[in-house]
Amino acid sequence: MQKQTLWTKNFTIITLGTIISSIGSVAMNFVLSFVVFDQTQSTFLAGLFAAISFVPRFVLPVFLSSVLDRFPRMPWIVGLDFLNGALYALFGLYCLSFSFSFGVYAVFSLLIATTGSVYEVAYESVYPNLIPEGFYEQGYTVSSMIYPTITMVMTPIASLLYTRFGVGWIAIVYAVLLTIAAMFEQKIRLEERRGEGRFDFKAYVQDLKNGFSYLRQEKGLLAMYVSIAISQGTGSGEQNLMIAYFSKTPGLGMVKYSLFSGIEFAGRTLSGLLNYKFPPQKRYRFAIYIFVMMTYALFDGCLLWLPFALMCVNRFVVGMLGITSITIRSSSVQTYIPDSMRAKLNAFVAFVYALATMVFQLAIGALGEIVPIRLLIAGTSVGLVGVYALLLVRNRKHIEPIFLLEKKSD
């Protein structure tokens, strides 16, 4: 009898492809966030640039979810990796030939976000089907470890590469990495049970109605999604403020921010390894999740009031806690939702997350022009604690069953 394992051919390939593309993604995202503020010296424009990238995520996923549920999703993933590789290559050539232009950077961000929003829904919908039955916790632990581990390694390297070579060459290298990832992903063999491959507008509208109706009936999922949307929105806004604070504060700067970020993701990597080896027991998942979310918010609030050494300790602890919440939430929610509903629900979640992120990035960026950054981050963090108490703690009876259920049938 063949021994059951997480590392099947399909899971190994999607993991390798994700690692390869994440290397360039981390470097590009880190560099672009600093370039925009460094060139404009405005927290509002930095927030606007970040918010622009969420416009497609606010619009497209909901309209494309029904299509993704009716057609195989792996061809979308492979094709979009090839397309993004071409776009990054063109952007890299532009950066090597011309000086900074906020308009050009914003348009490029919009294009990449458009393809990325579709990719994200397709990837999240097909990923559970690439994990062998009985290995969902470990599978999502591996997935949640990839980005933190790459960030830990690549963020300091990216700051040095930007200083030495500039954003253009980083974009070109990322284009090559995306092409390699797509070539790996072409080797995945997955039989996807989809509906008829012909688009029907009436069926499309009905699918969306069914998705929204399902979510309204699931009060626990709704409370979790709303709290996460607020959390991600404020977190994105706070990250822009932190970049501004490090850029403007003597003795800090881009290199220290990269080290500071790398240490946070080192904590995430260590925690991911522990979660992979010792998955949290089901009966403790809800309590752990609440504790982590509350602690993360409080640690964010006091972060910039600390000396740099304690900032690093703060981020390491937060990193360890954060990966636990991501693993618990992702594995529980995605296995709880029926496969036939995943693309619709993931699309709706992407829609809500994008809207919240756009609003909070613009609002927090605008407030950053008039309110001291440290006070602003402390205030938003305290507000998050209140949100978690209202939406998560008060809805325990609806949320805890999601963490307790091992697998929900279709």
GUMAR-372173 format. One record per residue (C-alpha): x, y, z. Coordinates in nm, 3 decimals, always signed. Example, Ala and Ser with C-alpha at 12.3 -4.5 7.8 and 13.67 -1.06 7.14 Angstrom:
# residues 2
{X: +1.230, Y: -0.450, Z: +0.780}
{X: +1.367, Y: -0.106, Z: +0.714}
This chain:
# residues 410
{X: +0.000, Y: +0.000, Z: +0.000}
{X: +0.142, Y: +0.337, Z: -0.105}
{X: +0.217, Y: +0.570, Z: +0.185}
{X: +0.003, Y: +0.884, Z: +0.194}
{X: +0.205, Y: +1.206, Z: +0.164}
{X: +0.149, Y: +1.575, Z: +0.128}
{X: +0.425, Y: +1.602, Z: -0.134}
{X: +0.249, Y: +1.466, Z: -0.439}
{X: +0.366, Y: +1.574, Z: -0.786}
{X: +0.097, Y: +1.842, Z: -0.816}
{X: +0.155, Y: +1.988, Z: -0.470}
{X: +0.532, Y: +1.990, Z: -0.520}
{X: +0.502, Y: +2.170, Z: -0.854}
{X: +0.260, Y: +2.439, Z: -0.732}
{X: +0.484, Y: +2.495, Z: -0.429}
{X: +0.798, Y: +2.533, Z: -0.644}
{X: +0.616, Y: +2.766, Z: -0.882}
{X: +0.491, Y: +2.979, Z: -0.595}
{X: +0.840, Y: +3.001, Z: -0.443}
{X: +0.997, Y: +3.110, Z: -0.772}
{X: +0.740, Y: +3.381, Z: -0.843}
{X: +0.743, Y: +3.499, Z: -0.479}
{X: +1.115, Y: +3.577, Z: -0.496}
{X: +1.058, Y: +3.848, Z: -0.755}
{X: +0.725, Y: +3.957, Z: -0.608}
{X: +0.879, Y: +4.035, Z: -0.268}
{X: +1.162, Y: +4.234, Z: -0.423}
{X: +0.930, Y: +4.435, Z: -0.653}
{X: +0.667, Y: +4.515, Z: -0.389}
{X: +0.929, Y: +4.626, Z: -0.139}
{X: +1.115, Y: +4.847, Z: -0.385}
{X: +0.803, Y: +5.007, Z: -0.538}
{X: +0.666, Y: +5.102, Z: -0.197}
{X: +0.984, Y: +5.291, Z: -0.115}
{X: +1.034, Y: +5.444, Z: -0.462}
{X: +0.694, Y: +5.615, Z: -0.466}
{X: +0.731, Y: +5.777, Z: -0.124}
{X: +1.096, Y: +5.860, Z: -0.182}
{X: +1.011, Y: +6.041, Z: -0.506}
{X: +0.693, Y: +6.217, Z: -0.385}
{X: +0.753, Y: +6.261, Z: -0.009}
{X: +0.377, Y: +6.236, Z: +0.042}
{X: +0.195, Y: +5.977, Z: +0.255}
{X: -0.125, Y: +6.058, Z: +0.065}
{X: +0.031, Y: +5.990, Z: -0.279}
{X: +0.190, Y: +5.674, Z: -0.141}
{X: -0.153, Y: +5.570, Z: -0.014}
{X: -0.312, Y: +5.666, Z: -0.346}
{X: -0.058, Y: +5.457, Z: -0.536}
{X: -0.131, Y: +5.158, Z: -0.313}
{X: -0.508, Y: +5.214, Z: -0.338}
{X: -0.497, Y: +5.225, Z: -0.719}
{X: -0.369, Y: +4.871, Z: -0.723}
{X: -0.683, Y: +4.759, Z: -0.543}
{X: -0.932, Y: +4.904, Z: -0.791}
{X: -0.940, Y: +4.588, Z: -1.009}
{X: -0.965, Y: +4.370, Z: -0.698}
{X: -1.271, Y: +4.570, Z: -0.604}
{X: -1.440, Y: +4.521, Z: -0.942}
{X: -1.316, Y: +4.219, Z: -1.137}
{X: -1.329, Y: +3.915, Z: -0.906}
{X: -1.704, Y: +3.929, Z: -0.852}
{X: -1.770, Y: +3.939, Z: -1.228}
{X: -1.516, Y: +3.667, Z: -1.306}
{X: -1.595, Y: +3.425, Z: -1.025}
{X: -1.874, Y: +3.254, Z: -1.218}
{X: -1.646, Y: +3.208, Z: -1.519}
{X: -1.375, Y: +3.055, Z: -1.300}
{X: -1.627, Y: +2.814, Z: -1.148}
{X: -1.737, Y: +2.696, Z: -1.494}
{X: -1.394, Y: +2.647, Z: -1.655}
{X: -1.066, Y: +2.479, Z: -1.553}
{X: -0.864, Y: +2.718, Z: -1.336}
{X: -0.509, Y: +2.594, Z: -1.395}
{X: -0.491, Y: +2.738, Z: -1.751}
{X: -0.575, Y: +3.080, Z: -1.604}
{X: -0.291, Y: +3.051, Z: -1.354}
{X: -0.034, Y: +2.948, Z: -1.615}
{X: -0.145, Y: +3.203, Z: -1.875}
{X: -0.148, Y: +3.492, Z: -1.629}
{X: +0.204, Y: +3.411, Z: -1.510}
{X: +0.326, Y: +3.430, Z: -1.870}
{X: +0.136, Y: +3.758, Z: -1.925}
{X: +0.268, Y: +3.918, Z: -1.606}
{X: +0.619, Y: +3.819, Z: -1.706}
{X: +0.580, Y: +4.013, Z: -2.029}
{X: +0.436, Y: +4.317, Z: -1.847}
{X: +0.720, Y: +4.328, Z: -1.594}
{X: +0.978, Y: +4.298, Z: -1.872}
{X: +0.828, Y: +4.602, Z: -2.049}
{X: +0.813, Y: +4.798, Z: -1.723}
{X: +1.173, Y: +4.715, Z: -1.648}
{X: +1.284, Y: +4.842, Z: -1.989}
{X: +1.087, Y: +5.163, Z: -1.931}
{X: +1.253, Y: +5.222, Z: -1.592}
{X: +1.597, Y: +5.173, Z: -1.747}
{X: +1.519, Y: +5.431, Z: -2.017}
{X: +1.316, Y: +5.704, Z: -1.843}
{X: +1.296, Y: +5.887, Z: -1.510}
{X: +1.027, Y: +5.842, Z: -1.243}
{X: +0.670, Y: +5.932, Z: -1.339}
{X: +0.390, Y: +5.884, Z: -1.086}
{X: +0.137, Y: +5.846, Z: -1.369}
{X: +0.330, Y: +5.568, Z: -1.543}
{X: +0.388, Y: +5.384, Z: -1.216}
{X: +0.018, Y: +5.413, Z: -1.132}
{X: -0.091, Y: +5.280, Z: -1.473}
{X: +0.150, Y: +4.988, Z: -1.443}
{X: +0.022, Y: +4.915, Z: -1.094}
{X: -0.334, Y: +4.913, Z: -1.229}
{X: -0.243, Y: +4.668, Z: -1.509}
{X: -0.064, Y: +4.429, Z: -1.276}
{X: -0.344, Y: +4.447, Z: -1.022}
{X: -0.595, Y: +4.364, Z: -1.296}
{X: -0.421, Y: +4.040, Z: -1.388}
{X: -0.334, Y: +3.971, Z: -1.025}
{X: -0.693, Y: +3.995, Z: -0.904}
{X: -0.801, Y: +3.724, Z: -1.148}
{X: -0.496, Y: +3.512, Z: -1.065}
{X: -0.566, Y: +3.535, Z: -0.693}
{X: -0.924, Y: +3.407, Z: -0.720}
{X: -0.819, Y: +3.123, Z: -0.953}
{X: -0.525, Y: +3.022, Z: -0.732}
{X: -0.721, Y: +3.023, Z: -0.405}
{X: -1.002, Y: +2.824, Z: -0.566}
{X: -0.784, Y: +2.550, Z: -0.714}
{X: -0.522, Y: +2.526, Z: -0.437}
{X: -0.732, Y: +2.308, Z: -0.200}
{X: -0.771, Y: +2.055, Z: -0.482}
{X: -0.391, Y: +2.025, Z: -0.508}
{X: -0.361, Y: +1.925, Z: -0.140}
{X: -0.406, Y: +1.551, Z: -0.076}
{X: -0.705, Y: +1.453, Z: +0.138}
{X: -0.619, Y: +1.462, Z: +0.508}
{X: -0.327, Y: +1.707, Z: +0.471}
{X: -0.512, Y: +2.040, Z: +0.460}
{X: -0.355, Y: +2.181, Z: +0.779}
{X: -0.003, Y: +2.092, Z: +0.667}
{X: -0.070, Y: +2.207, Z: +0.312}
{X: -0.183, Y: +2.551, Z: +0.420}
{X: +0.106, Y: +2.572, Z: +0.665}
{X: +0.349, Y: +2.520, Z: +0.375}
{X: +0.161, Y: +2.777, Z: +0.166}
{X: +0.161, Y: +3.034, Z: +0.445}
{X: +0.534, Y: +2.982, Z: +0.507}
{X: +0.645, Y: +3.056, Z: +0.152}
{X: +0.592, Y: +3.431, Z: +0.141}
{X: +0.731, Y: +3.495, Z: +0.493}
{X: +1.040, Y: +3.287, Z: +0.424}
{X: +1.108, Y: +3.456, Z: +0.091}
{X: +1.047, Y: +3.797, Z: +0.247}
{X: +1.292, Y: +3.723, Z: +0.527}
{X: +1.563, Y: +3.643, Z: +0.273}
{X: +1.478, Y: +3.879, Z: -0.013}
{X: +1.386, Y: +4.204, Z: +0.163}
{X: +1.741, Y: +4.293, Z: +0.273}
{X: +1.872, Y: +4.171, Z: -0.063}
{X: +1.613, Y: +4.382, Z: -0.248}
{X: +1.722, Y: +4.698, Z: -0.067}
{X: +2.082, Y: +4.634, Z: -0.172}
{X: +1.984, Y: +4.546, Z: -0.529}
{X: +1.777, Y: +4.864, Z: -0.559}
{X: +2.066, Y: +5.074, Z: -0.431}
{X: +2.307, Y: +4.907, Z: -0.672}
{X: +2.098, Y: +4.843, Z: -0.986}
{X: +1.767, Y: +5.032, Z: -0.955}
{X: +1.408, Y: +4.917, Z: -1.004}
{X: +1.442, Y: +4.842, Z: -1.377}
{X: +1.669, Y: +4.540, Z: -1.348}
{X: +1.468, Y: +4.401, Z: -1.057}
{X: +1.155, Y: +4.411, Z: -1.276}
{X: +1.333, Y: +4.230, Z: -1.559}
{X: +1.460, Y: +3.955, Z: -1.329}
{X: +1.107, Y: +3.915, Z: -1.191}
{X: +0.979, Y: +3.874, Z: -1.547}
{X: +1.219, Y: +3.584, Z: -1.597}
{X: +1.113, Y: +3.424, Z: -1.268}
{X: +0.744, Y: +3.446, Z: -1.360}
{X: +0.814, Y: +3.274, Z: -1.691}
{X: +0.999, Y: +2.993, Z: -1.513}
{X: +0.712, Y: +2.954, Z: -1.264}
{X: +0.461, Y: +2.926, Z: -1.549}
{X: +0.671, Y: +2.655, Z: -1.714}
{X: +0.668, Y: +2.455, Z: -1.390}
{X: +0.292, Y: +2.498, Z: -1.348}
{X: +0.225, Y: +2.365, Z: -1.698}
{X: +0.328, Y: +2.022, Z: -1.569}
{X: +0.043, Y: +2.002, Z: -1.316}
{X: -0.217, Y: +1.740, Z: -1.404}
{X: -0.552, Y: +1.804, Z: -1.239}
{X: -0.896, Y: +1.685, Z: -1.339}
{X: -1.126, Y: +1.974, Z: -1.254}
{X: -1.496, Y: +1.897, Z: -1.240}
{X: -1.646, Y: +2.211, Z: -1.382}
{X: -1.978, Y: +2.305, Z: -1.534}
{X: -2.031, Y: +2.337, Z: -1.908}
{X: -1.766, Y: +2.550, Z: -2.076}
{X: -2.016, Y: +2.795, Z: -2.221}
{X: -2.095, Y: +3.125, Z: -2.054}
{X: -2.462, Y: +3.183, Z: -1.974}
{X: -2.549, Y: +3.530, Z: -1.841}
{X: -2.856, Y: +3.408, Z: -1.652}
{X: -2.656, Y: +3.131, Z: -1.491}
{X: -2.384, Y: +3.385, Z: -1.414}
{X: -2.627, Y: +3.611, Z: -1.229}
{X: -2.777, Y: +3.315, Z: -1.045}
{X: -2.432, Y: +3.192, Z: -0.940}
{X: -2.355, Y: +3.530, Z: -0.786}
{X: -2.689, Y: +3.535, Z: -0.605}
{X: -2.619, Y: +3.189, Z: -0.468}
{X: -2.276, Y: +3.299, Z: -0.347}
{X: -2.409, Y: +3.604, Z: -0.165}
{X: -2.701, Y: +3.405, Z: -0.026}
{X: -2.464, Y: +3.140, Z: +0.108}
{X: -2.255, Y: +3.399, Z: +0.288}
{X: -2.558, Y: +3.567, Z: +0.444}
{X: -2.658, Y: +3.233, Z: +0.590}
{X: -2.310, Y: +3.175, Z: +0.732}
{X: -2.292, Y: +3.433, Z: +1.012}
{X: -1.958, Y: +3.304, Z: +1.134}
{X: -1.792, Y: +3.341, Z: +0.794}
{X: -1.946, Y: +3.685, Z: +0.749}
{X: -1.812, Y: +3.809, Z: +1.084}
{X: -1.466, Y: +3.671, Z: +1.007}
{X: -1.455, Y: +3.821, Z: +0.658}
{X: -1.561, Y: +4.166, Z: +0.777}
{X: -1.306, Y: +4.169, Z: +1.060}
{X: -1.028, Y: +4.054, Z: +0.827}
{X: -1.123, Y: +4.318, Z: +0.571}
{X: -1.092, Y: +4.592, Z: +0.835}
{X: -0.770, Y: +4.440, Z: +0.965}
{X: -0.611, Y: +4.418, Z: +0.620}
{X: -0.726, Y: +4.767, Z: +0.530}
{X: -0.575, Y: +4.928, Z: +0.839}
{X: -0.266, Y: +4.709, Z: +0.810}
{X: -0.202, Y: +4.826, Z: +0.453}
{X: -0.248, Y: +5.189, Z: +0.555}
{X: -0.019, Y: +5.147, Z: +0.854}
{X: +0.249, Y: +4.986, Z: +0.638}
{X: +0.261, Y: +5.296, Z: +0.417}
{X: +0.299, Y: +5.508, Z: +0.730}
{X: +0.580, Y: +5.289, Z: +0.859}
{X: +0.766, Y: +5.324, Z: +0.530}
{X: +0.726, Y: +5.701, Z: +0.554}
{X: +0.841, Y: +5.701, Z: +0.917}
{X: +1.153, Y: +5.497, Z: +0.842}
{X: +1.229, Y: +5.709, Z: +0.535}
{X: +1.206, Y: +6.041, Z: +0.725}
{X: +1.351, Y: +5.944, Z: +1.063}
{X: +1.727, Y: +5.995, Z: +1.106}
{X: +1.906, Y: +5.673, Z: +1.193}
{X: +1.648, Y: +5.445, Z: +1.032}
{X: +1.600, Y: +5.437, Z: +0.652}
{X: +1.538, Y: +5.174, Z: +0.386}
{X: +1.807, Y: +4.924, Z: +0.491}
{X: +1.692, Y: +4.913, Z: +0.853}
{X: +1.331, Y: +4.877, Z: +0.739}
{X: +1.436, Y: +4.577, Z: +0.531}
{X: +1.613, Y: +4.421, Z: +0.831}
{X: +1.314, Y: +4.500, Z: +1.052}
{X: +1.080, Y: +4.332, Z: +0.800}
{X: +1.310, Y: +4.035, Z: +0.756}
{X: +1.310, Y: +3.969, Z: +1.130}
{X: +0.930, Y: +3.968, Z: +1.135}
{X: +0.921, Y: +3.710, Z: +0.861}
{X: +1.189, Y: +3.506, Z: +1.038}
{X: +0.938, Y: +3.476, Z: +1.322}
{X: +0.672, Y: +3.370, Z: +1.075}
{X: +0.900, Y: +3.106, Z: +0.927}
{X: +0.984, Y: +2.958, Z: +1.267}
{X: +0.618, Y: +2.954, Z: +1.364}
{X: +0.526, Y: +2.796, Z: +1.031}
{X: +0.772, Y: +2.512, Z: +1.093}
{X: +0.625, Y: +2.454, Z: +1.438}
{X: +0.270, Y: +2.459, Z: +1.299}
{X: +0.368, Y: +2.214, Z: +1.027}
{X: +0.514, Y: +1.972, Z: +1.283}
{X: +0.258, Y: +2.034, Z: +1.558}
{X: -0.075, Y: +2.152, Z: +1.410}
{X: -0.298, Y: +2.322, Z: +1.673}
{X: -0.570, Y: +2.097, Z: +1.808}
{X: -0.915, Y: +2.181, Z: +1.680}
{X: -1.060, Y: +2.265, Z: +2.020}
{X: -0.797, Y: +2.536, Z: +2.077}
{X: -0.810, Y: +2.700, Z: +1.733}
{X: -1.067, Y: +2.968, Z: +1.808}
{X: -0.897, Y: +3.079, Z: +2.133}
{X: -0.557, Y: +3.090, Z: +1.962}
{X: -0.700, Y: +3.288, Z: +1.672}
{X: -0.856, Y: +3.554, Z: +1.898}
{X: -0.541, Y: +3.583, Z: +2.111}
{X: -0.321, Y: +3.629, Z: +1.805}
{X: -0.544, Y: +3.892, Z: +1.642}
{X: -0.566, Y: +4.099, Z: +1.962}
{X: -0.193, Y: +4.073, Z: +2.034}
{X: -0.100, Y: +4.165, Z: +1.677}
{X: -0.305, Y: +4.484, Z: +1.697}
{X: -0.160, Y: +4.589, Z: +2.033}
{X: +0.197, Y: +4.521, Z: +1.923}
{X: +0.142, Y: +4.731, Z: +1.610}
{X: +0.018, Y: +5.018, Z: +1.824}
{X: +0.330, Y: +5.040, Z: +2.039}
{X: +0.581, Y: +4.953, Z: +1.765}
{X: +0.715, Y: +5.295, Z: +1.664}
{X: +0.750, Y: +5.411, Z: +2.025}
{X: +1.026, Y: +5.154, Z: +2.081}
{X: +1.400, Y: +5.172, Z: +2.011}
{X: +1.503, Y: +4.982, Z: +1.699}
{X: +1.627, Y: +4.675, Z: +1.889}
{X: +1.291, Y: +4.633, Z: +2.063}
{X: +1.111, Y: +4.701, Z: +1.734}
{X: +1.285, Y: +4.392, Z: +1.599}
{X: +1.180, Y: +4.187, Z: +1.903}
{X: +0.825, Y: +4.317, Z: +1.859}
{X: +0.817, Y: +4.212, Z: +1.494}
{X: +0.965, Y: +3.869, Z: +1.564}
{X: +0.693, Y: +3.792, Z: +1.819}
{X: +0.422, Y: +3.928, Z: +1.589}
{X: +0.559, Y: +3.719, Z: +1.304}
{X: +0.539, Y: +3.402, Z: +1.510}
{X: +0.182, Y: +3.477, Z: +1.614}
{X: +0.066, Y: +3.593, Z: +1.271}
{X: +0.149, Y: +3.278, Z: +1.078}
{X: -0.050, Y: +3.074, Z: +1.329}
{X: -0.366, Y: +3.278, Z: +1.269}
{X: -0.324, Y: +3.262, Z: +0.891}
{X: -0.276, Y: +2.886, Z: +0.894}
{X: -0.571, Y: +2.822, Z: +1.124}
{X: -0.803, Y: +3.058, Z: +0.935}
{X: -0.710, Y: +2.950, Z: +0.582}
{X: -0.722, Y: +2.575, Z: +0.644}
{X: -1.046, Y: +2.599, Z: +0.842}
{X: -1.236, Y: +2.835, Z: +0.614}
{X: -1.129, Y: +2.691, Z: +0.278}
{X: -1.207, Y: +2.332, Z: +0.380}
{X: -1.537, Y: +2.442, Z: +0.537}
{X: -1.660, Y: +2.603, Z: +0.215}
{X: -1.789, Y: +2.355, Z: -0.048}
{X: -1.568, Y: +2.333, Z: -0.358}
{X: -1.853, Y: +2.446, Z: -0.583}
{X: -1.879, Y: +2.772, Z: -0.386}
{X: -1.511, Y: +2.855, Z: -0.334}
{X: -1.453, Y: +3.075, Z: -0.638}
{X: -1.771, Y: +3.272, Z: -0.569}
{X: -1.689, Y: +3.320, Z: -0.201}
{X: -1.321, Y: +3.397, Z: -0.267}
{X: -1.428, Y: +3.651, Z: -0.528}
{X: -1.666, Y: +3.817, Z: -0.285}
{X: -1.396, Y: +3.824, Z: -0.018}
{X: -1.148, Y: +3.978, Z: -0.262}
{X: -1.413, Y: +4.239, Z: -0.348}
{X: -1.466, Y: +4.333, Z: +0.018}
{X: -1.095, Y: +4.325, Z: +0.103}
{X: -1.012, Y: +4.550, Z: -0.191}
{X: -1.281, Y: +4.801, Z: -0.100}
{X: -1.167, Y: +4.815, Z: +0.263}
{X: -0.802, Y: +4.843, Z: +0.163}
{X: -0.870, Y: +5.125, Z: -0.083}
{X: -1.070, Y: +5.323, Z: +0.172}
{X: -0.827, Y: +5.275, Z: +0.460}
{X: -0.515, Y: +5.342, Z: +0.253}
{X: -0.654, Y: +5.671, Z: +0.125}
{X: -0.795, Y: +5.774, Z: +0.464}
{X: -0.487, Y: +5.679, Z: +0.663}
{X: -0.258, Y: +5.831, Z: +0.400}
{X: -0.449, Y: +6.159, Z: +0.415}
{X: -0.446, Y: +6.158, Z: +0.796}
{X: -0.072, Y: +6.093, Z: +0.784}
{X: -0.025, Y: +6.439, Z: +0.633}
{X: -0.168, Y: +6.608, Z: +0.945}
{X: -0.149, Y: +6.359, Z: +1.235}
{X: +0.185, Y: +6.239, Z: +1.378}
{X: +0.251, Y: +5.892, Z: +1.239}
{X: +0.311, Y: +5.723, Z: +1.574}
{X: -0.013, Y: +5.856, Z: +1.722}
{X: -0.210, Y: +5.758, Z: +1.413}
{X: -0.087, Y: +5.398, Z: +1.416}
{X: -0.154, Y: +5.369, Z: +1.790}
{X: -0.509, Y: +5.495, Z: +1.742}
{X: -0.594, Y: +5.258, Z: +1.457}
{X: -0.452, Y: +4.965, Z: +1.654}
{X: -0.673, Y: +5.036, Z: +1.953}
{X: -0.968, Y: +5.061, Z: +1.716}
{X: -0.887, Y: +4.715, Z: +1.578}
{X: -0.903, Y: +4.561, Z: +1.923}
{X: -1.258, Y: +4.697, Z: +1.953}
{X: -1.349, Y: +4.554, Z: +1.611}
{X: -1.226, Y: +4.207, Z: +1.710}
{X: -1.420, Y: +4.219, Z: +2.036}
{X: -1.738, Y: +4.324, Z: +1.857}
{X: -1.721, Y: +4.091, Z: +1.555}
{X: -1.523, Y: +3.788, Z: +1.668}
{X: -1.564, Y: +3.745, Z: +2.043}
{X: -1.936, Y: +3.827, Z: +2.040}
{X: -1.994, Y: +3.584, Z: +1.750}
{X: -1.807, Y: +3.292, Z: +1.902}
{X: -2.104, Y: +3.054, Z: +1.875}
{X: -2.113, Y: +3.109, Z: +1.497}
{X: -1.737, Y: +3.116, Z: +1.434}
{X: -1.602, Y: +2.837, Z: +1.654}
{X: -1.778, Y: +2.557, Z: +1.457}
{X: -1.581, Y: +2.663, Z: +1.148}
{X: -1.257, Y: +2.588, Z: +1.334}
{X: -1.388, Y: +2.261, Z: +1.474}
{X: -1.512, Y: +2.112, Z: +1.148}
{X: -1.248, Y: +1.905, Z: +0.968}
{X: -1.412, Y: +1.890, Z: +0.625}
{X: -1.747, Y: +2.006, Z: +0.493}
{X: -1.893, Y: +1.800, Z: +0.213}
{X: -2.025, Y: +1.951, Z: -0.109}
